[in-house]
Amino acid sequence: MHHHEFVEAQVSPARGVAFDSLPVGLVTETGLMLDQPDWQRRLRITLAKTKPRLLVLDPMVRLHRGDENSASEVSELLGFLRGVQRDHQVAICLVHHIRKAGAAQPGQALRGSGDLHAWIDSGLYMIKRKEGLQLHVEHRANPSPEPVRLKLEQDPPRLEVVGELEQATEPTHEALDQRLLQALRSQPMNRTDLREALRIRNETLGLALRRLEGHGAIRLQGSRWAVPVPAP
């Protein structure tokens, strides 16, 4: 479903707004490649004429010919988009995909170069867990809120916020440390999975991880925390 179809079929009815009254535009050009000078020039001309408040680019992988794992190529494309944002006073929503493998932060699981995560001012990540669909939010300049649960409703079709992920009462340091160690003895886990398994606030988990790491009870292996295996 294209973005204009999504707005017309889901967002507009849910908000009680007639789609025809919205100033929504759609770029129908095929082969749009934003790493090419001619396409960059044409996009700037379009923005100068239409003066939108929001530019949605979906998906990133279809809008350039470069290697998304190349830091230099991705950085050049993102630099162009940052310039567009500033020059035309337009917010940019860049749609991208994350890897299936987890990470300590959802933004660190974005496919390709890590420059993309560093470029983002605010990131919204929809992640499918066994408990259902979750929305994780990360901000560059503000604390990240706790994840919320989402569900797809019908009549009209829309995404609906169910509520924050359930958080248990804050345990004592000793009790939390034992639970954390028990979880990691079964398998190494990243920070996101640990927070979900223990049902605690991100800040509380961070303090526990630093506390146990300082005692040498756990260590970070890549993006996952693990209990060190004693030498034979």
N, C-alpha and C positions, 0 to 999 in steps of 0.2 A: 504494500500500500504506500503510495506517495504521500508526502507531508500534507499537500492540499486536500487529498482524499481523507487522511486521518483527521484533519481539522474539521472537515465538512461532516464526516460520519460520526465522530466521537466527541471532539472538544466542543464544537458549537452547540449540539443538543444538550450536552451535560451542563454547559454554562448558560443555556437559554438565550443564545445569540444567533441571529440569522447569518449564515455563512456569507451570503451575497453582500452583507453590509460591511464585511471585514476587508481591509486593504491588504489582501494576500496576493502575492505575485509568484509565478512559477517560471523558472528558467527551463525551457524545453530543448535547448541546444544539445545535440549529441556530440560525444567526443570531447567534452569540456575537460581540459587539462590545465590545472592551475599552477603547474611548474613551467609552463610555456609562456614566453613574453607576450605573444599575441593574445592569448586567452586572458592573461592578467590585465592587459590594457582594456580589453572588451568588458571584463567584469567591472573595472573601475568606472568606465563610461556608463554602464548600466546603473551602478550605485549612485553616481553623480546625478543621473536623471530621475531615478525613482525615490532616492533618499529614504530607504527603509530603516526601521529601528532594529530589526533582527534579520540576520542572514543565516539560513540553515544550509549546511553543506553535508549531504548524506548520500553514500558513505565516503569517507576519506579515501579508501582504497581505490575507488573508481574515478578519483579526481586528480590523479597524478600518474606519471609514468616511472617514477623513481623507485628505489628500493626502500621499503619502510624500515629496514634494519640498518640503513646507512645514516649515521648521525649527521653527516654533512648535507645530504640530500633532504632529509626531513627538516633539518634546521633552516635550510634555505626556503622551503615551502612555508614553514611556520612564521618565518620572518616576514614574508610577503603578507600573510594573513594578519599579522600584528600591525603592519603598516596600513593595511586596508581598514582595520578596526579604528585606528587613531585618525587617519586622514578623513574618513567618511562618517565618523562618530556612529558606528554601527556595532551592535553586539553580534558576536559570531558563535553559533552553535555548531560544533564540529562533531559529527557522529562517527564513532570508531568502535572497534571490537576489542575484547579482552581475551587473553589466553585462557584455556580451560584450567591450567595449573594455577593454584591459588597463590597469593602473595600477602605480605604483612599488611599492605594497604591496597585496596582495589585498583588505584591508579597505577601502582607498580606492575600490575598484570596487563596493562595495555600492550597490544601487539606492537612490535617494532622497537624503534629507538626510544631510549629513556628521555630524549629531548621533549617528546610529546607530553609526558607527565609534568615536566618542569615548566612547560609553556602554559598550562591550563591555570586559569584563575579560579574556576569552580568546576568540579567534576561530579556528575551524577551517574551512578553505576547501578544498573539493574542486574541482579545476580540471582540465579535460580538455585535454591537450596532444597534439601529434602523437606524442610518445613514450609516451603512455598517461595514465592517471588519476593525479593527484598530490594529496597532502594538504599544505597549507601551514598552519602554526600561528603565531598572533601572540598575545603576552601583553602586558598593560599594564605589569605590574610585574616581568617577568623577560625575559631574552633569548629571542628566538625560535629554535627549533631549525631545522636544515636541513630542507627539504621531503623527504617520503618518497614512494615510488612504491607505488601500490595496484593490486590486480587483483581481479576478481570471480571467486570460486571456486564450484564446485557441490559437492553431496553432502557436507555440507549447504551450501546457498547462503550465501555470506558474503563480506565484504570482507577481504582478506588483505594485510598489509604485505609488500611485496617487498623493500624496502630503501631506503636513502638514495639520492638522486640522485647519480650518479657525479661525483666531483670530481677534476679533474686536479691534478697536482703544482703547487704554487704557482710561477708564473713570476716572473722578475725584473721590476723596475719598468719598465725600458725595453721589454722584450718584451711585457709586459701592456699598456702604453700604446699600442704599435703595433697590437696585436690589437684593442684597444678602438676606436681611431680607425678602423681598417679596417672594423669592424662598423658603426660609425655613418656612415661615408661611403656605405654602401649604402642606409641608411634610418635615420631617427630611431627610437630604441627606448627603452622604459621600463626601469626597473631590473631587474624580474623577468626580462624577455626577455634582457637583457644577461647576467645571471648564468647563465641557462641556456645561452646561446650560447657563453660563455667557459668555463663549467664551473669557476667559482671560488667561494670563500666570499664571503658577503655583506659581511663586514668588509673583505676585500681589495678587493672591487669599490668599496666606499664610499671607501676611501683613494685609489684610482686616479681616481675621478670628481672628488674634491676637488682632486687634484693637477693634473689636466688643466684643470679649470675655473679654477683659480688661474693657469694659464699662458695662459688665454684660448683654449685649443684646442677646448673644447666649451662648450655652454651648455644650460641647461634650458629647454625650450619646453613649458609646461604640465606634463604628467607624463612627457614624453619628452626624452631627451638627444639633442643633434644637434651636428654640426660646422657652425660658422657659415659662411655663404656670403659670399665676398669681394664687396665692393661693386664694380660695374662701373666 
